[in-house]
């Protein structure tokens, strides 16, 4: 699931494939960039900001530019050796192809693709809260932003990227379980917001550098989460059946005994 750790890992894939290389060709399969040609541009940096990917490009005589993309729920980047068959996903899902002498990066089902001057990146990511995997991570700032809307549910607050950048549905559910919080608890009723955002950051950071997302510490199939994706299965802590419900147009999972309604 593309949450903050997945996007960070994807940035590393692009970094290994393209950073320091000069592009020998590009292919944009989105209308607004269909005629764009990045041949001759060099890839200076591959970075992530919350759930956003930022590929920073340079070329002599031109201002630096950034290729921005968002994975949402189903996007992905894959890298291949020149001449290697692209096996990541069906060809009709390809949105971007970037070629260099050493590798080819292929973006599948990407969203919000944009090419803009690097100096204007803030127009795309400036609204985001502290990045859980970034150098700007600041739990006090995340708490300040969350506290500004005390009537919001704590689940809604954690998912709001304007509060803290990188939490998705998986880490939301797991954080709330580990903190013993009912998902519909109002922010105003949460006694330790700092502990909550710190837990979220710890969980996301623990999976940096690997693709299997685990919050339990186990990498074995079926043992990687406490409540997420485990509807009707016994709670690993108390044995009560895990519940699932719609919440703010998303689904949430919780243990009614470990996370009791206030």
C-alpha positions in Angstrom: 0.0 0.0 0.0 1.5 3.4 -1.0 2.0 5.1 2.3 4.9 7.2 3.4 7.4 4.3 3.6 6.4 3.0 0.2 6.9 6.4 -1.4 10.3 6.8 0.3 11.3 3.3 -0.9 10.2 4.2 -4.4 12.3 7.4 -4.3 15.3 5.1 -3.6 14.5 3.0 -6.6 14.5 6.0 -8.9 17.6 7.3 -7.1 19.5 4.1 -7.9 18.2 4.0 -11.4 18.6 7.6 -12.5 20.4 9.9 -10.1 23.6 11.3 -11.8 22.5 10.1 -15.2 21.6 12.1 -18.3 18.3 11.2 -19.9 18.5 9.8 -23.4 14.8 9.9 -24.0 11.4 10.3 -22.3 7.8 9.4 -23.1 4.9 11.0 -21.3 1.5 9.3 -21.9 -0.6 12.0 -20.3 -2.2 14.7 -22.4 -0.7 17.8 -20.7 2.8 16.5 -21.1 2.5 14.5 -24.3 4.9 16.7 -26.3 7.5 17.1 -23.5 11.0 15.8 -24.2 13.5 15.6 -21.4 16.3 14.3 -23.5 19.6 15.9 -22.3 18.3 16.7 -18.8 20.3 15.2 -15.9 18.7 13.7 -12.8 20.1 15.5 -9.8 18.0 14.0 -7.0 15.1 11.7 -6.2 13.2 12.7 -3.2 9.9 12.1 -1.4 7.7 14.4 0.6 4.9 12.5 2.4 3.2 10.6 -0.4 4.6 12.8 -3.2 7.6 11.9 -5.4 9.9 14.7 -6.6 12.5 13.9 -9.3 14.7 17.0 -9.6 16.3 17.7 -13.0 19.0 20.0 -14.2 20.3 21.2 -17.6 23.0 23.7 -18.5 21.4 27.0 -19.4 18.0 26.1 -18.0 16.5 26.6 -14.5 16.2 23.3 -12.5 12.9 21.6 -12.9 11.0 18.9 -10.9 9.0 16.0 -12.2 6.2 15.5 -9.6 4.1 12.4 -9.3 1.7 10.9 -6.8 1.1 7.1 -6.3 -2.3 7.4 -4.6 -3.6 3.8 -4.1 -2.3 2.1 -7.2 0.7 3.9 -8.7 4.2 2.5 -9.0 7.6 3.1 -10.5 9.7 0.2 -11.8 13.3 0.3 -13.1 14.7 -2.0 -15.8 18.0 -2.5 -17.6 18.1 -1.2 -21.2 16.5 -3.8 -23.4 14.9 -5.7 -20.5 11.2 -6.6 -20.9 8.9 -4.4 -18.8 6.9 -6.8 -16.7 5.6 -4.5 -13.9 2.1 -4.0 -15.1 0.0 -3.9 -18.3 1.3 -1.5 -20.9 -1.9 0.5 -21.0 -1.2 1.7 -17.4 2.2 3.3 -18.3 2.2 7.0 -17.8 5.9 8.0 -17.9 9.0 6.4 -19.3 12.5 7.9 -18.6 15.5 6.4 -20.4 19.2 6.7 -19.6 22.2 4.8 -20.7 22.2 2.6 -17.6 18.5 2.1 -16.9 14.9 2.7 -17.8 12.3 4.0 -15.3 8.7 3.2 -16.0 5.8 4.9 -14.1 2.6 2.9 -13.9 -0.8 4.4 -13.1 0.7 7.6 -11.7 -1.4 10.6 -10.6 -1.0 14.3 -10.6 2.0 14.3 -12.9 3.5 17.7 -13.4 6.7 19.3 -14.6 7.5 22.6 -13.0 10.5 24.8 -12.0 12.0 23.4 -8.8 11.6 26.9 -7.2 7.8 26.3 -7.5 7.7 22.9 -5.7 5.9 24.6 -2.7 2.9 25.1 -4.9 2.4 21.4 -4.8 3.8 20.2 -1.4 3.8 23.4 0.6 0.5 22.6 2.3 1.8 19.4 3.8 2.5 18.9 7.5 5.9 17.6 8.8 7.1 14.6 6.9 7.3 11.5 9.0 10.4 10.4 7.1 11.9 13.8 6.4 14.4 16.0 8.0 11.5 18.4 8.9 9.8 15.8 11.2 8.5 17.7 14.2 6.0 16.1 16.5 5.2 19.4 18.3 4.3 21.0 14.9 2.1 17.9 14.0 0.3 18.2 17.4 -0.2 21.9 16.9 -1.8 21.3 13.5 -4.0 18.5 14.7 -5.1 20.5 17.8 -6.4 23.3 15.6 -9.4 21.1 14.7 -10.5 19.6 18.1 -13.8 18.3 16.8 -12.2 16.1 14.1 -11.9 12.4 14.9 -8.4 11.2 15.7 -8.6 8.9 12.7 -9.4 11.8 10.4 -6.7 13.9 11.9 -4.0 11.3 11.3 -5.0 10.9 7.6 -5.0 14.6 6.9 -1.7 15.2 5.1 -1.9 18.9 6.2 -1.3 17.7 9.8 1.5 15.2 9.2 2.6 13.7 5.9 2.9 10.0 5.3 0.1 8.3 7.3 -2.4 6.2 5.3 -5.1 3.8 6.3 -2.8 1.0 7.4 -0.7 3.1 9.8 -3.8 5.0 11.0 -5.5 1.8 12.1 -2.4 0.3 13.6 -1.4 3.5 15.5 -4.8 3.8 17.0 -4.8 0.2 18.2 -1.4 0.5 19.8 -2.5 3.7 21.5 -5.8 2.2 22.6 -7.9 4.8 20.9 -11.3 4.3 19.4 -11.2 5.6 15.8 -14.1 8.1 16.3 -12.5 9.7 19.4 -12.5 13.5 19.0 -9.1 15.1 18.9 -10.1 17.1 22.0 -10.5 13.9 24.0 -7.1 12.4 23.2 -5.0 13.0 26.2 -1.6 12.3 24.6 -1.4 13.6 21.0 2.4 13.7 21.1 2.5 10.0 22.0 0.1 9.3 19.1 2.0 11.1 16.4 5.3 9.7 17.7 3.8 6.2 17.4 2.7 6.8 13.8 6.2 8.1 12.9 7.8 5.1 14.6 5.7 2.6 12.6 6.3 4.3 9.2 10.0 4.6 9.8 10.3 1.0 10.9 9.5 -0.1 7.3 11.8 2.3 5.6 14.1 0.3 3.2 11.8 -2.8 2.8 8.6 -3.4 0.9 6.9 -5.7 3.4 4.9 -3.4 5.7 4.7 -4.8 9.3 3.6 -3.2 12.5 3.9 -6.3 14.6 7.6 -7.0 13.9 6.8 -10.2 12.0 7.4 -10.5 8.3 5.4 -13.7 8.0 2.2 -13.6 5.9 -0.9 -13.1 8.0 1.2 -11.8 11.0 2.2 -8.3 9.8 -0.7 -6.3 11.4 -2.7 -6.1 14.6 -6.0 -5.0 13.2 -5.7 -3.7 9.7 -7.3 -6.2 7.2 -8.3 -8.6 10.0 -12.1 -8.2 10.2 -13.7 -10.9 12.4 -10.3 -12.4 13.3 -9.3 -12.5 17.0 -7.4 -9.6 18.4 -3.8 -10.6 19.0 -3.9 -9.1 22.4 -7.3 -10.0 23.9 -9.0 -12.4 21.4 -12.0 -10.2 20.7 -13.1 -10.2 17.0 -11.7 -7.3 15.1 -14.3 -4.9 13.6 -14.4 -3.1 10.3 -16.6 -0.1 9.4 -16.8 2.8 7.0 -15.3 6.1 8.3 -14.9 9.3 6.3 -15.2 7.5 3.0 -12.5 5.0 4.1 -12.6 1.8 6.0 -11.2 1.4 9.5 -10.4 -1.5 11.7 -10.3 -1.7 15.5 -10.6 -4.0 18.5 -13.7 -3.0 20.5 -12.2 -4.2 23.8 -8.6 -2.8 23.4 -10.0 0.4 21.8 -13.3 1.0 23.7 -15.7 3.8 22.9 -15.4 6.6 25.5 
